[in-house]
Amino acid sequence: MNKEKAIARASILLPHIIREFGTSKHDDRIPLIRTKRDKCDVGEYNFLKCRITIHHNQVKSKKELIKTVLHEYKHYLQCPYRFQNHLNRGSDYWTHPMEVAARAFEKKYWKNFKNLI
């Protein structure tokens, strides 16, 4: 997906996602969305900057974009200290409980937003 489409569509999605799921108990800020190129991941969330990054060159469809924004938004809702604790104990992407929860979240809710973009 090109950069302009990715940021425009993600910017449409985010306010609806915020209305549906609320804001974080762990951060007073609302996450910002940006796009950039990446070689492997589709997205990431930066707890320190409260920023969702969409790797637009990896996003192949509207469905994937929706799922990525939801996945990273779930990380915004999660406690950053718990996230790091699981990493320190040896969790990887597939076994980390907060990643498992984010994947379940995107799978459960992506259809709620498919007609928005």
Secondary structure, 3 states (H helix, E strand, C coil): CCHHHHHHHHHHHHHHHHHHHCCCCCCCCCCEEEEECCCCCCEEEECCCCEEEEEHHHCCCHHHHHHHHHHHHHHHHCCHHHHHHHHHCCCCCCCCHHHHHHHHHHHHHHHHHCCCC
